[in-house]
Amino acid sequence: MSQTLIEMKNVSFQYEYTQVLKNISFKVDEGAFLAILGPNGSGKSTLLKLLLGLLKPMSGEVQLFGQSIDSFRHKEWIGYVSQKSNAFNSGFPATVEEVVKSGLTKKVGLLKRMPKDVDLKVLEALKSVGMEEFRSRNIGQLSGGQQQRVFIARALISNPKILILDEPTVGIDHENVQSFYDMLATLNEEQNKTIILVTHDVDTVSNRISHVACVNQTIHFHGYKEDFDTISQDQLDNWYGHAVRKIH
Ligand SMILES: Nc1ncnc2c1ncn2[C@@H]1O[C@H](COP(=O)(O)OP(=O)(O)OP(=O)(O)O)[C@@H](O)[C@H]1O
């Protein structure tokens, strides 16, 4: 049986005056590829930040690898690429290699020495996202999609067990979105990375994911992708207004 890596138990959260999430409970098992769907402002990014310990719930509990998030000490087991990662302009003074290497500071500490095989690790991380040819380029000279791949390599360099991505295809042109999801599916299948991503690309991602969670303040559905496929568009409209469309 696969291990539960993430669990939320009855989690509620509000910013100063805005109630955002109510009684959220769900589990993510090792090896899952989960897409979190929901309209703008429905609490998806907030949910990810609670999973990462960047925000604390008002009530309920978050567990990582079977432990309360408060006592969990292996933050390097979780790689995170935030929503606005790919926003470097062309003058930003860092190469692709330097950006990827900076992903190790979480593991080794800011002032400690990098491991001897750091260049090999950088190369391996870049290879797994198909970006090894670009390693000497300036990050700001890459397209949005290429930058996003570099940020995934940066998250991968500490060899995390879970990869959490917040709308990773924003800024990627339509033709490249499918190959981007194919790359994530390869990481999921061949490197056994558990992947959680927030996305609006329901249709493009749907042939790659294993699980879906439908969020709008609460969790309306969480389960296998095959079961999500049986949900009617009327039901989705009922949860979301017209914000999430299934197109086949
Ligand atoms: N730092 C904050 N302070 C106060 N309110 C916030 C803050 N961040 C988000 N909110 C509000 O919380 C609600 C949920 O925001 P969140 O970013 O989690 O939604 P989302 O589903 O990720 O949206 P989107 O798809 O637009 O990125 C929104 O109403 C938003 O305005």
The ligand as a MOL file (V3000), in Angstrom:
LIG
                    3D

  0  0  0     0  0            999 V3000
M  V30 BEGIN CTAB
M  V30 COUNTS 31 33 0 0 0
M  V30 BEGIN ATOM
M  V30 1 N -2.5510 37.9140 1.4460 0
M  V30 2 C -3.8680 38.0230 1.3490 0
M  V30 3 N -4.5610 38.8550 2.1670 0
M  V30 4 C -5.9160 38.9410 2.1030 0
M  V30 5 N -6.6670 38.2450 1.2270 0
M  V30 6 C -6.0310 37.4140 0.3830 0
M  V30 7 C -4.6010 37.2670 0.3900 0
M  V30 8 N -4.2570 36.3410 -0.5580 0
M  V30 9 C -5.4030 35.9460 -1.1340 0
M  V30 10 N -6.4710 36.5900 -0.5690 0
M  V30 11 C -7.8880 36.3760 -0.9240 0
M  V30 12 O -8.2030 35.0130 -0.6270 0
M  V30 13 C -9.0360 34.4660 -1.6190 0
M  V30 14 C -8.3820 33.2090 -2.2050 0
M  V30 15 O -7.1730 33.5770 -2.8530 0
M  V30 16 P -6.2440 32.4930 -3.5620 0
M  V30 17 O -5.0680 33.2250 -4.1170 0
M  V30 18 O -5.9890 31.3760 -2.6310 0
M  V30 19 O -7.2050 31.9830 -4.7380 0
M  V30 20 P -6.8620 31.1440 -6.0550 0
M  V30 21 O -7.9280 30.1240 -6.1850 0
M  V30 22 O -5.4500 30.6610 -6.0030 0
M  V30 23 O -7.0390 32.2390 -7.1920 0
M  V30 24 P -6.3670 32.3800 -8.6660 0
M  V30 25 O -6.8780 31.2440 -9.5050 0
M  V30 26 O -6.8800 33.7010 -9.1250 0
M  V30 27 O -4.8550 32.3770 -8.4820 0
M  V30 28 C -9.2750 35.5760 -2.6390 0
M  V30 29 O -10.5060 36.1850 -2.3340 0
M  V30 30 C -8.1300 36.5300 -2.4020 0
M  V30 31 O -8.4870 37.8440 -2.7210 0
M  V30 END ATOM
M  V30 BEGIN BOND
M  V30 1 1 1 2
M  V30 2 1 2 3
M  V30 3 2 2 7
M  V30 4 2 3 4
M  V30 5 1 4 5
M  V30 6 2 5 6
M  V30 7 1 6 7
M  V30 8 1 6 10
M  V30 9 1 7 8
M  V30 10 2 8 9
M  V30 11 1 9 10
M  V30 12 1 10 11
M  V30 13 1 11 12
M  V30 14 1 11 30
M  V30 15 1 12 13
M  V30 16 1 13 14
M  V30 17 1 13 28
M  V30 18 1 14 15
M  V30 19 1 15 16
M  V30 20 2 16 17
M  V30 21 1 16 18
M  V30 22 1 16 19
M  V30 23 1 19 20
M  V30 24 2 20 21
M  V30 25 1 20 22
M  V30 26 1 20 23
M  V30 27 1 23 24
M  V30 28 2 24 25
M  V30 29 1 24 26
M  V30 30 1 24 27
M  V30 31 1 28 29
M  V30 32 1 28 30
M  V30 33 1 30 31
M  V30 END BOND
M  V30 END CTAB
M  END
